[in-house]
Amino acid sequence: MSQFKIITNTTADLPSEFIAENKLGLVHFNYILDEVSYGAENELDWKEFYRLMREEEKMPTTSQVNPDQYKEIFEKYLKENKELLYLSFSSGLSGSCQNAHLAAREVMEENPEAKIVVVDTLCASMGEGLLVYKALQMQKDGLSIDEVKEKVEELVPHLVHIVTADDLFHLHRGGRVSKASAVVGTIVGIKPIIHVNDEGRLIAIGKCRGRKKSLLELVNYMEKNMGSYADKNDIIFISHGDAYEDACFVKEEITKRFGIKDFMIHNIGPTIGAHSGPGTIALFFEGEQR
């Protein structure tokens, strides 16, 4: 296996066991909830995080990782490996990617023997996680850091994110829909359908009436968008905002329609969950276009 370190983020929503097993580096994105700052040193249980949002209507806030923090992280991992591949959270959703580029350049100027490659994944949650998973496979196949970078960047436009949110009032509190839309939508059971576009931004592309229809619409979108990439989907990733049973429903529907049996299902962590809200279901796969 090629000897370089792959670094991911808490925004990739990968299980801690997976991160440890594959010896991934990890960048922690901090957030504030009820005037308490959480991060690597004091992580809040994700079940409690969603309980506070649902039952007490707490509204978390998040912050990007600044250049000095990235510099410290890169310098730490350079003690283990002289080559680092950092798969960044989408630049369309955060300024952290630009900060990572600035820090990488500064660290390499101070350490000429070091090589730090930063890739803007234009992905979020387990879409970013699926890209990390693919990069690990490439590394295990013996590809160099530059070869992995090239292939990952080729994959980015084909890494499809399709999402439905359950809580319109949370979206209103986050400034994503008006109060009137939240009230009317809740009364009639409207569920938004959202995807991540080619610029790595969240875009509303439709709506469904009723939870089950919205979950089925995720699978319908997959059917429409896989195209010639259908055979590449050896594993599907699904993330959820404390809605495991609904994630399993989507999984079972995918298996029934396409015969796919390998999945990774995990909760949406606080950094993404602060914006997506409880009950969110997100599906990630490879397709002809996003």
C-alpha positions as CSV (number, residue, x, y, z in Angstrom):
1,M,0.0,0.0,0.0
2,S,1.2,3.5,-0.8
3,Q,2.7,5.3,2.2
4,F,0.8,8.5,2.5
5,K,-1.7,9.7,5.1
6,I,-5.3,10.4,4.1
7,I,-7.0,13.0,6.3
8,T,-10.8,13.5,6.5
9,N,-13.1,15.6,8.6
10,T,-15.9,15.1,11.1
11,T,-18.1,16.5,8.4
12,A,-17.7,13.2,6.5
13,D,-19.8,11.5,9.2
14,L,-17.8,8.3,9.1
15,P,-18.0,5.9,12.0
16,S,-15.2,6.3,14.5
17,E,-14.4,2.5,14.1
18,F,-13.9,3.0,10.4
19,I,-11.6,6.0,10.9
20,A,-9.5,4.1,13.5
21,E,-9.3,0.8,11.4
22,N,-8.1,2.7,8.4
23,K,-5.7,5.0,10.3
24,L,-7.3,8.1,8.9
25,G,-6.3,11.5,10.0
26,L,-9.2,13.6,11.3
27,V,-10.0,17.3,11.3
28,H,-12.6,18.2,14.0
29,F,-15.1,21.0,13.1
30,N,-16.3,22.7,16.3
31,Y,-19.9,23.8,17.1
32,I,-21.7,25.7,19.8
33,L,-24.9,24.5,21.4
34,D,-26.6,26.2,24.4
35,E,-23.5,28.4,24.8
36,V,-21.1,25.4,25.2
37,S,-18.4,24.9,22.6
38,Y,-17.9,21.3,21.5
39,G,-15.0,19.7,19.6
40,A,-12.3,17.0,19.8
41,E,-11.9,17.4,23.6
42,N,-15.6,17.4,24.6
43,E,-17.8,15.6,22.1
44,L,-21.5,15.6,22.8
45,D,-23.4,12.3,22.3
46,W,-25.2,12.6,19.0
47,K,-28.5,11.2,20.5
48,E,-28.4,14.0,23.1
49,F,-27.6,16.5,20.3
50,Y,-30.7,15.7,18.4
51,R,-32.8,15.5,21.6
52,L,-31.8,19.0,22.4
53,M,-32.8,20.1,18.9
54,R,-36.1,18.3,18.9
55,E,-37.4,18.7,22.4
56,E,-35.8,22.0,23.5
57,E,-35.5,23.7,20.1
58,K,-31.8,24.4,20.6
59,M,-30.2,25.9,17.5
60,P,-26.5,25.0,17.2
61,T,-24.0,27.2,15.4
62,T,-20.9,26.0,13.6
63,S,-17.5,27.5,12.7
64,Q,-14.9,26.8,10.0
65,V,-11.4,25.6,10.7
66,N,-9.0,28.5,10.4
67,P,-5.5,28.4,8.8
68,D,-3.6,28.2,12.1
69,Q,-5.6,25.2,13.2
70,Y,-5.0,23.5,9.9
71,K,-1.3,24.3,10.2
72,E,-1.2,22.6,13.6
73,I,-3.0,19.6,12.3
74,F,-0.8,19.2,9.2
75,E,2.4,19.5,11.3
76,K,1.1,16.8,13.6
77,Y,0.5,14.3,10.9
78,L,3.8,15.1,9.1
79,K,5.5,13.6,12.1
80,E,4.1,10.2,10.9
81,N,4.1,10.7,7.1
82,K,5.9,13.1,4.8
83,E,3.0,13.0,2.3
84,L,-0.6,14.0,3.3
85,L,-3.7,13.8,1.2
86,Y,-6.4,16.0,2.7
87,L,-10.0,15.5,1.4
88,S,-11.7,18.8,2.4
89,F,-15.3,19.6,3.2
90,S,-17.1,21.3,0.2
91,S,-15.9,24.9,-0.5
92,G,-19.5,25.5,-1.5
93,L,-20.5,25.1,2.1
94,S,-17.6,26.5,4.1
95,G,-14.4,28.6,3.7
96,S,-12.4,25.9,5.5
97,C,-11.1,24.4,2.2
98,Q,-9.4,27.7,1.3
99,N,-7.9,27.9,4.8
100,A,-6.5,24.4,4.3
101,H,-4.9,25.4,1.0
102,L,-3.3,28.5,2.7
103,A,-2.0,26.4,5.6
104,A,-0.7,23.6,3.4
105,R,1.4,26.1,1.3
106,E,2.8,27.7,4.5
107,V,3.7,24.3,6.0
108,M,5.4,23.1,2.8
109,E,7.4,26.4,2.6
110,E,8.7,25.7,6.1
111,N,9.2,22.0,5.5
112,P,10.6,21.5,1.9
113,E,10.6,17.7,2.3
114,A,6.8,17.6,3.0
115,K,4.0,17.2,0.5
116,I,0.5,18.2,1.3
117,V,-2.2,17.7,-1.3
118,V,-5.6,19.3,-0.6
119,V,-8.6,18.2,-2.6
120,D,-11.9,20.2,-2.6
121,T,-14.4,17.3,-2.5
122,L,-17.4,19.5,-3.1
123,C,-19.1,16.9,-0.9
124,A,-20.7,16.8,2.5
125,S,-21.7,14.2,5.1
126,M,-21.3,10.6,3.9
127,G,-20.9,11.9,0.3
128,E,-17.6,13.1,1.5
129,G,-17.3,9.8,3.4
130,L,-17.9,7.8,0.3
131,L,-15.2,9.7,-1.5
132,V,-12.8,8.9,1.4
133,Y,-13.8,5.3,1.2
134,K,-12.9,5.3,-2.6
135,A,-9.6,7.0,-2.0
136,L,-8.7,4.4,0.6
137,Q,-9.4,1.6,-2.0
138,M,-7.2,3.4,-4.5
139,Q,-4.4,3.7,-1.9
140,K,-4.7,0.0,-1.0
141,D,-4.4,-0.8,-4.8
142,G,-1.0,0.9,-4.7
143,L,-1.8,4.2,-6.4
144,S,0.5,7.1,-5.5
145,I,-0.8,10.3,-3.8
146,D,-0.9,12.1,-7.1
147,E,-2.8,9.3,-8.9
148,V,-5.3,9.1,-6.1
149,K,-5.8,12.9,-6.2
150,E,-6.4,12.7,-10.0
151,K,-8.9,9.9,-9.7
152,V,-10.7,11.4,-6.8
153,E,-11.2,14.7,-8.7
154,E,-12.5,12.7,-11.6
155,L,-15.1,11.1,-9.3
156,V,-16.2,14.3,-7.6
157,P,-18.8,15.3,-10.3
158,H,-20.3,11.8,-10.2
159,L,-20.7,11.6,-6.4
160,V,-24.4,12.1,-6.0
161,H,-26.0,13.5,-2.9
162,I,-29.8,13.4,-2.6
163,V,-31.5,14.5,0.7
164,T,-34.9,14.9,2.3
165,A,-35.5,16.9,5.5
166,D,-38.3,16.1,7.9
167,D,-38.4,19.3,10.1
168,L,-39.4,22.4,8.2
169,F,-39.4,24.4,11.4
170,H,-35.8,23.6,11.9
171,L,-35.1,24.7,8.3
172,H,-36.9,27.9,9.1
173,R,-34.8,28.5,12.2
174,G,-31.7,28.0,10.1
175,G,-33.0,30.6,7.6
176,R,-33.6,28.2,4.8
177,V,-37.4,28.6,4.5
178,S,-39.8,31.3,5.6
179,K,-42.0,30.9,8.6
180,A,-45.1,30.8,6.4
181,S,-43.6,28.0,4.3
182,A,-42.7,26.1,7.4
183,V,-46.2,26.4,8.9
184,V,-48.1,25.6,5.7
185,G,-45.7,22.8,4.7
186,T,-46.0,21.2,8.1
187,I,-49.8,21.3,8.0
188,V,-49.9,19.5,4.6
189,G,-46.9,17.2,5.2
190,I,-44.5,18.8,2.7
191,K,-41.0,17.3,2.6
192,P,-38.3,19.1,0.6
193,I,-35.9,17.2,-1.7
194,I,-32.4,18.7,-1.8
195,H,-29.2,17.8,-3.7
196,V,-25.6,19.0,-3.7
197,N,-24.8,20.6,-7.1
198,D,-21.6,20.7,-9.1
199,E,-20.4,23.7,-7.1
200,G,-20.9,21.8,-3.8
201,R,-23.9,23.8,-2.7
202,L,-27.2,22.6,-1.3
203,I,-30.0,23.2,-3.7
204,A,-33.7,22.4,-3.3
205,I,-34.9,20.5,-6.4
206,G,-38.4,19.3,-5.4
207,K,-40.9,18.4,-2.7
208,C,-43.1,15.6,-1.7
209,R,-46.2,15.2,0.4
210,G,-45.6,12.7,3.1
211,R,-42.6,11.1,4.6
212,K,-42.7,7.8,2.8
213,K,-43.1,9.4,-0.6
214,S,-40.0,11.6,0.1
215,L,-38.0,8.5,1.0
216,L,-39.0,6.7,-2.1
217,E,-38.2,9.9,-4.1
218,L,-34.5,9.5,-3.0
219,V,-34.5,6.0,-4.6
220,N,-36.3,7.3,-7.7
221,Y,-33.6,9.9,-8.1
222,M,-30.9,7.2,-7.8
223,E,-32.6,5.2,-10.5
224,K,-32.7,8.2,-12.8
225,N,-29.1,9.3,-12.2
226,M,-27.0,6.2,-11.9
227,G,-27.1,5.6,-15.7
228,S,-23.8,4.0,-16.9
229,Y,-22.4,4.2,-13.4
230,A,-24.8,1.6,-12.0
231,D,-22.1,-1.1,-12.0
232,K,-19.7,1.1,-10.1
233,N,-22.0,1.2,-7.1
234,D,-20.6,-1.7,-5.1
235,I,-21.5,0.0,-1.8
236,I,-24.1,2.7,-1.0
237,F,-23.8,5.2,1.9
238,I,-26.8,6.5,3.8
239,S,-26.7,9.1,6.6
240,H,-29.5,10.0,9.0
241,G,-30.4,12.6,11.6
242,D,-31.5,10.2,14.3
243,A,-33.8,8.4,11.9
244,Y,-32.3,4.9,11.6
245,E,-35.5,3.1,10.7
246,D,-36.1,5.4,7.8
247,A,-32.5,4.9,6.6
248,C,-33.1,1.2,6.7
249,F,-36.3,1.6,4.7
250,V,-34.3,3.4,2.0
251,K,-31.7,0.6,2.1
252,E,-34.3,-2.1,1.7
253,E,-35.9,-0.3,-1.3
254,I,-32.5,0.0,-3.0
255,T,-31.8,-3.7,-2.5
256,K,-35.2,-4.6,-3.8
257,R,-34.8,-2.4,-7.0
258,F,-31.2,-2.8,-7.8
259,G,-29.9,-5.9,-5.9
260,I,-27.2,-3.9,-4.1
261,K,-26.4,-5.4,-0.7
262,D,-23.5,-3.5,0.7
263,F,-24.2,-0.4,2.6
264,M,-22.7,1.9,5.2
265,I,-25.3,3.6,7.4
266,H,-24.4,6.2,10.0
267,N,-25.8,9.1,11.8
268,I,-25.3,12.7,10.6
269,G,-22.9,14.3,13.0
270,P,-23.4,17.7,14.8
271,T,-21.6,19.8,12.2
272,I,-23.9,18.8,9.4
273,G,-26.8,18.1,11.6
274,A,-26.8,21.7,12.9
275,H,-27.9,22.7,9.4
276,S,-29.9,19.7,8.2
277,G,-31.9,19.1,11.4
278,P,-33.4,16.0,13.0
279,G,-35.0,13.4,10.7
280,T,-32.9,14.1,7.7
281,I,-32.1,11.2,5.4
282,A,-29.3,11.5,2.8
283,L,-28.4,9.0,0.1
284,F,-25.0,8.9,-1.6
285,F,-24.0,7.0,-4.8
286,E,-22.1,7.3,-8.1
287,G,-24.1,8.6,-11.1
288,E,-23.6,10.1,-14.5
289,Q,-24.3,13.5,-13.0
290,R,-25.1,15.0,-9.7
